Amino acid sequence: MSSENLPQSPERAESPEQQRRKPRVAVVFGGRSSEHGISVVTAGAVMKAIDRTKYDVLPIGITTDGRWALTADEPERMAIIDRKVPDVDRLAESAEGSVVLSVDPGSREVVYSEPGSVPKALGEVDVVFPVLHGPYGEDGTLQGLLELSGVPYVGAGVLASAVGQDKEYMKRVFLSFGLPVGPYEVVRPREWDRDPAAVRKRIVDFASEHGWPLFVKPARGGSSMGITKVDGLEGLDAAIEEARRHDPKFLVESLLRGREIECGVLEFEDGPRASVPAEIPPVTAHEFYDFEAKYIDSATGLVPAPLTEEQTAEVQRLAVAAFDATSCEGLVRADFFLTEDGTFVINEINTLPGFTPISMYPRMWQESGVSYQELVDRLIQAALTRSTGLR
């Protein structure tokens, strides 16, 4: 089939009013996953960084039960205070009002409605900046809705988002592209429901081959939530229960002894480029680099990582290769282990990484010469110039 016969996104002629006004950015945050709170924190940081002389901002929060709520443009209320993360219900302007995005690709109109009231048009949205973490937002579901609506958005598309969220298929894709992956086992819901004893035996056999401790983690989650380090059989069932509290499918991974290295990838006009890498040093107050260490206690990473030039070049090469293997767009944070034998093993990618100013992804790009404000602007501009649909 020739290129002219491929389906294209509908062309939208801009009215004179659209040509005069600033592009409107809808920042969508919160969501139904266990990462709801940190998503709100990320959104506050992004909203504060958006250049208001260039863009209008429409904050849309999704509550934990899935309601799209209109929230105030008050980033200062979206921070961690007294070790507590914020939530959309407290930020919503109404306990019942809801925001609806048209699924007509010829219209990007946003409508707000409350029970017993006439729906109110909020105008059109030019681009969505999703800062949802985890299922129902980072996993391709929101991206699919935006594709149906014909609204450009920041970050990876449907396929890359889904692959980047599911650690099993992420690893399968990496292996198919020849990227180094550590030993792991996948346990699907039906396997555990049908024969837990057989699953336990499989995990014990895995531990016999690769050694304890093991990490038990949800297959589709992030921010290190639901992950447990297991030193022996006695802690296994509790770890499985905790992982399944977040996702009925879970992974078991062996401990890779070495250094934790991260690298950011950002899409430029000439293609993806890697940032300087960072190192996550051992966290003495925690078993591993978990949610509390990342966001509550603000564990400090080393940026740039103390690596040789050859090691830096290799991890940057692998990070871009992972970006390309999963057909990512916009941005990715790639996480690695530098093992004791001097080789890099990729642990995972994150298509919507933590994006607060203290998060590793913005810090790595800051050290690479791209400020937080520039990073946000570059992502918005890239999304505005990228069409929806097949590309």
Disulfide bonds with the S-S distance in Angstrom:
none
